[in-house]
């Protein structure tokens, strides 16, 4: 199953041979409207059923100081789900690499430049934090709650099937997670591996059905952000929890990892963490 915006992606750098830039160039950023893939899910940008962010980490960020000495850092970006655009990942990488041989006065100037350029591309505020490469905030942690990957299930569906989701009558609050999420790039078909956390208050979700449902994304082609929104809307429609948070933490590729999360309004955001695979 493919993404709903192939015409837009024809002009994207993803899947094309690219020359890496030698000088800072913000025009490399390629925004993609979220609306095209939200429409088939019944999501309108002016009335989003969730709050959330797309959190990115960039591990290949470097620039030159005023004397020409290289500086390296890890950048954390937070992009609100209310922004009209996401930013295509390869264009983001090319843009970051345009800093490699450009001189900046210091960390503050780099942060301000990144925030300005990315916010312009996204159409909404993007926050930027630069971290040292050995910062404790980058230490891998574990997802909270119960892992459902050990369930003995027979699986036949490898395209998203919300009919696999069901819930009982008992109302509970719990956190469940799986490391078996896999979707595919909508342009290149490359696999996108991830872990997903589901925290909810509502009817008890059938765990076997949930695991089958998450695995059903295995041949689905879409952006990380839209996969999370798809899972969120299916759970809301089939389980009807009072509160829900869905977060995916995707494995790093090309020096970037992404961790989108979507939640019902008022639900507390997820705890900051990174996984070993990221």
Beta strands, then each sheet from edge to edge (+ up, - down):
strand 1: 31-33
strand 2: 51-64
strand 3: 70-80
strand 4: 85-87
strand 5: 126-131
strand 6: 146-147
strand 7: 167-184
strand 8: 191-205
strand 9: 243-250
strand 10: 256-263
sheet 1: 1+ 4-
sheet 2: 5+ 3- 2+ 10- 9+ 8- 7+ 6+
end
